[in-house]
Amino acid sequence: MRRWWTAFGAIMAKDLRAYYLKPPNISWGIIFPLAWAGMFLLRTGEGVGSARGLLAGLMVVSILFGTTSMLAVTVTFERRGRSFDRLLLAPLPLELLMLAKTVGAILFGVVNALVPVALAALLVDLRGINWGALAVTVPLIAVASTFMGLLVAVSVTEVFEAQTLSNFFRFPMMFLCGLFVPIARLPLFLRPLSYALPLTYGADALHGAIDGAQVLPLGVNLAVLTAFCVALFWLSLRNVRRRWIT
Amino acid sequence: MTMTAGAGIEVAGLQKRFGDVLAVDGLDMTVQPGELYALLGPNGAGKTTTINLLTGLARPDAGRIVIGGIDCNRNPKAAQHLLGVVPDESNLYPELSGYDNLCFCGALYGLPRAERERRAGELLQAFGLAEAGARRFGGYSKGMKRRLTIAAGMVHRPPILFLDEPTTGIDVASARQVRQLVAQLHSEGTTILLTTHYIEEAERLCDRVAFIVKGRIVQVAPLDELLQQVQGRYLLELTVPGALPEVGTALAAALPQTTVREAAAGRIRLESDAPIAVAPPVRWLEEHGLQVTEARRVQPSLEEVFVEITGIEAQAMRNDNGGGSGGGQGGAA
């Protein structure tokens, strides 16, 4: 067991050093959420006073784009260059190996989510936020989002395919998950689709934590989000076993 | 087949199909602990697929694999701690230094920090890479990359080492160095399964050689036993620029007790049970308007055994090199 954790720590540390702590990614992690925040503040025309209302959406979008973009590099790219074979040859259970490969992205997603919070703290009054609920929800959204990226990364061969396929679900999800437009205001036929998406529950939990405006109870949101995490991870492992250990 | 314990490899009836292609076709193989065993065959013979099946990177359709006494069919991961694998491509991390790559590979096998750092230093020294240890792997030459990849395969001191085409595509000097390192590992008791399409490499390094063609082992024997098959034969190699392959056949017909071993454009190899005089074939060729630029007697080697058993011309194997110089005759250490 101890040697498994040595390997786990090494994979995680290597990815953090080789990918996540590189200046381009650090700047991506800061600039991207700032750009989203600026864009929505300008678009609404309501000035900085509306920042708190945008916070949940900005946090989720920052996590979603930050995590899913990185998996294409840390998994698909390494698979393409065959260095991923080295990991598959290590005497480490596949579950632990894939968790080690995703921890960096999860942490990156959480840090990404903190950028809009830090920005909002400078502009508006953040009193009344349920920080406990936020502290549980943000990592869980990061896990779900990372595992979505993982599923894409292990379902394609090329990095560009991973990026293209990610966009296929990322952009619709932004508009269907109640991030910026409440689900109740969506056309009736789209609403079932909204509830089939994991981020709907993450966004609802965040709206609840920030504004107390959730539709579902926090426990339900977290439970459904957890179920999505388990399902996505299981599907990813199945794909690795089917496609990469042929 | 009896399955025995120990750091050896036993394979029975191994089979792997990719679509319509039967890549490994009922392969049986036993590698004794401490043995250096070569799988020799052309590209596409099933060598890399066999290694992938043995190391857990691929799943067999049928057959049994026992490594170090562990049944790998039941749990492909169970024997991985015994294995060092050097793939046919140098697949370390380009953004990490040589030293960091070795430390990382040690950590994958659970080596504690102090031990992997000490081991990385030792290996960089042993592989002549101490000065390049702090440099990024991506900036290494092909030969350096190959050496570091081999070092990475043995960082956790595995009792069994898989070497897939270790000298393909590297320069002669690096290939020589790699072969010396392999010989040293063998002398230290590591079980080594080496795949190669360089006949000279197998001949110089291995205890036993298996010829693999179309996913099947067609012959396996200790090297001296294989070489006995060509003892008492004599070869004469003639370089005749511009000569077509048919010239060789006509020449052999003109000379008593002589057969053509190999005839390619510009090169003719004659074989006989008795010593072949140089003058008659040279004279015959010159009388037919051809110029002989070189004539040399060749010691029969594993190459002749391979050609005889598999029917694959040695030249075709060399052409498989893809331009690499590491395993050519000139490169054999």
Boltz contact constraints between the chains, C-beta under 6 A:
constraints:
  - contact:
      token1: [A, 3]
      token2: [B, 110]
      max_distance: 6.0
  - contact:
      token1: [A, 6]
      token2: [B, 107]
      max_distance: 6.0
  - contact:
      token1: [A, 6]
      token2: [B, 110]
      max_distance: 6.0
  - contact:
      token1: [A, 7]
      token2: [B, 107]
      max_distance: 6.0
  - contact:
      token1: [A, 7]
      token2: [B, 108]
      max_distance: 6.0
  - contact:
      token1: [A, 10]
      token2: [B, 104]
      max_distance: 6.0
  - contact:
      token1: [A, 10]
      token2: [B, 107]
      max_distance: 6.0
  - contact:
      token1: [A, 14]
      token2: [B, 104]
      max_distance: 6.0
  - contact:
      token1: [A, 18]
      token2: [B, 95]
      max_distance: 6.0
  - contact:
      token1: [A, 82]
      token2: [B, 89]
      max_distance: 6.0
  - contact:
      token1: [A, 82]
      token2: [B, 91]
      max_distance: 6.0
  - contact:
      token1: [A, 83]
      token2: [B, 91]
      max_distance: 6.0
  - contact:
      token1: [A, 83]
      token2: [B, 93]
      max_distance: 6.0
  - contact:
      token1: [A, 89]
      token2: [B, 55]
      max_distance: 6.0
  - contact:
      token1: [A, 89]
      token2: [B, 85]
      max_distance: 6.0
  - contact:
      token1: [A, 90]
      token2: [B, 108]
      max_distance: 6.0
  - contact:
      token1: [A, 91]
      token2: [B, 80]
      max_distance: 6.0
  - contact:
      token1: [A, 91]
      token2: [B, 81]
      max_distance: 6.0
  - contact:
      token1: [A, 246]
      token2: [B, 58]
      max_distance: 6.0
